[in-house]
């Protein structure tokens, strides 16, 4: 799983950490993590989930699964902006925005 090893290395670089630090954050022995980062070994699903959570990413990204939004970077940027704005809203405000968004989508059908 070459893409997984590359993505592990890329994510560590993005975070500015070594494999040893990544292993510590994930809770794995350094040797085992190094096997994943070199492509000599693949994690099981539970370990993949743990790695992605510890490194602040998703299993899909680590596995190289292309999200349909990656094909639409402008739409992805708007969704990111919406998500950032939503994190500052109250539950009631967020619920109102969801209802409005659902109404917009429903009106297109």
Beta strands, then each sheet from edge to edge (+ up, - down):
end
